[in-house]
Amino acid sequence: MAGSGGRRKHIPQRTCVACRTVRPKRALIRIVRTPEGEVRVDERGKQSGRGAYLCAQRVCWEEALKRRRLDTALRTTLDEATVEALRAYAQSLPERLEEADASEGQSVPLPLR
């Protein structure tokens, strides 16, 4: 039968700017700096502009904001209002990803120092 058992579909991989864990692109949340200079969460991952990715866990967001990793990745300086908006978004995320990630064959981030 033609087409059965052929190639596996390519899954794009991205790296979290906080914990440096490589995960499938859809498992991460994209933050984008638009061409107009606005920084926001890109829920669909399709907005034009420079992007950075974070795990969907609060510890990575806190680390990225505390150590200014988003500033570096997005090549900009985040103002206090933007940082607070990103912190507010992070509050809706779980503290840490669940162990279910390990059972799906995805890497689990190492504890942050």
C-alpha positions as CSV (number, residue, x, y, z in Angstrom):
1,M,0.0,0.0,0.0
2,A,1.4,3.3,-1.0
3,G,1.8,5.9,1.7
4,S,1.5,3.6,4.7
5,G,4.5,3.2,7.0
6,G,6.3,6.0,5.2
7,R,8.0,8.9,6.8
8,R,7.3,10.3,10.2
9,K,6.1,13.8,10.3
10,H,8.8,16.4,11.2
11,I,8.0,18.0,14.6
12,P,9.7,21.4,15.0
13,Q,11.8,21.8,18.2
14,R,12.4,24.9,20.2
15,T,14.4,25.7,23.3
16,C,13.1,27.4,26.4
17,V,15.1,30.5,27.1
18,A,14.9,29.9,30.9
19,C,15.7,26.2,31.5
20,R,17.3,25.5,28.0
21,T,15.1,22.4,27.6
22,V,14.4,21.4,24.0
23,R,10.7,20.6,23.5
24,P,8.3,20.4,20.6
25,K,7.3,23.9,19.5
26,R,3.7,23.3,20.4
27,A,4.6,22.4,24.0
28,L,6.1,25.9,24.6
29,I,4.6,29.4,24.7
30,R,5.9,32.0,22.3
31,I,6.6,35.6,23.4
32,V,6.9,37.9,20.4
33,R,8.4,41.4,19.9
34,T,6.3,42.8,17.1
35,P,7.7,45.0,14.3
36,E,6.1,47.9,16.2
37,G,8.2,47.0,19.3
38,E,5.3,45.7,21.4
39,V,6.1,42.6,23.5
40,R,3.2,40.1,24.1
41,V,2.3,36.5,24.5
42,D,1.7,34.9,21.1
43,E,-0.9,32.2,21.9
44,R,-1.1,30.8,18.3
45,G,2.7,31.2,17.6
46,K,1.9,32.9,14.2
47,Q,2.5,36.6,14.8
48,S,5.2,38.3,12.9
49,G,8.2,39.5,14.8
50,R,11.1,38.2,16.9
51,G,10.1,35.3,19.1
52,A,11.3,33.6,22.2
53,Y,9.9,30.4,23.8
54,L,9.2,29.5,27.4
55,C,7.9,26.3,29.0
56,A,4.3,26.3,30.2
57,Q,5.4,26.4,33.8
58,R,5.6,29.3,36.2
59,V,9.2,28.6,37.3
60,C,10.6,29.2,33.8
61,W,8.7,32.5,33.4
62,E,9.9,33.7,36.8
63,E,13.5,32.7,35.9
64,A,13.3,34.4,32.5
65,L,12.0,37.6,33.9
66,K,14.3,37.7,36.9
67,R,17.4,37.1,34.9
68,R,16.2,39.3,32.0
69,R,16.5,36.4,29.5
70,L,13.6,37.6,27.5
71,D,15.3,41.0,27.1
72,T,18.3,39.2,25.5
73,A,16.3,36.8,23.4
74,L,14.0,39.5,22.0
75,R,16.8,42.0,21.7
76,T,14.9,44.7,23.6
77,T,14.5,46.1,27.1
78,L,11.2,45.2,28.7
79,D,9.5,48.0,30.5
80,E,7.9,47.4,34.0
81,A,4.3,47.3,32.6
82,T,5.3,44.6,30.1
83,V,7.1,42.6,32.8
84,E,4.0,42.9,35.1
85,A,1.7,41.7,32.3
86,L,3.9,38.7,31.6
87,R,4.0,37.9,35.4
88,A,0.2,38.1,35.4
89,Y,0.0,35.7,32.5
90,A,2.5,33.3,34.3
91,Q,0.2,33.2,37.3
92,S,-2.3,31.2,35.2
93,L,0.4,28.5,34.5
94,P,1.2,25.5,36.7
95,E,4.2,25.8,39.1
96,R,5.9,23.0,37.3
97,L,5.1,20.7,34.4
98,E,3.8,17.4,35.5
99,E,5.6,14.1,35.3
100,A,3.3,13.2,32.4
101,D,5.9,14.8,30.2
102,A,8.4,12.1,31.1
103,S,5.9,9.3,30.1
104,E,5.4,11.0,26.7
105,G,9.1,10.8,25.9
106,Q,9.7,14.5,26.3
107,S,12.6,15.7,28.4
108,V,11.8,17.1,31.9
109,P,13.6,20.3,32.8
110,L,16.3,20.2,35.4
111,P,15.8,22.1,38.6
112,L,16.8,25.8,38.3
113,R,19.6,27.0,40.5
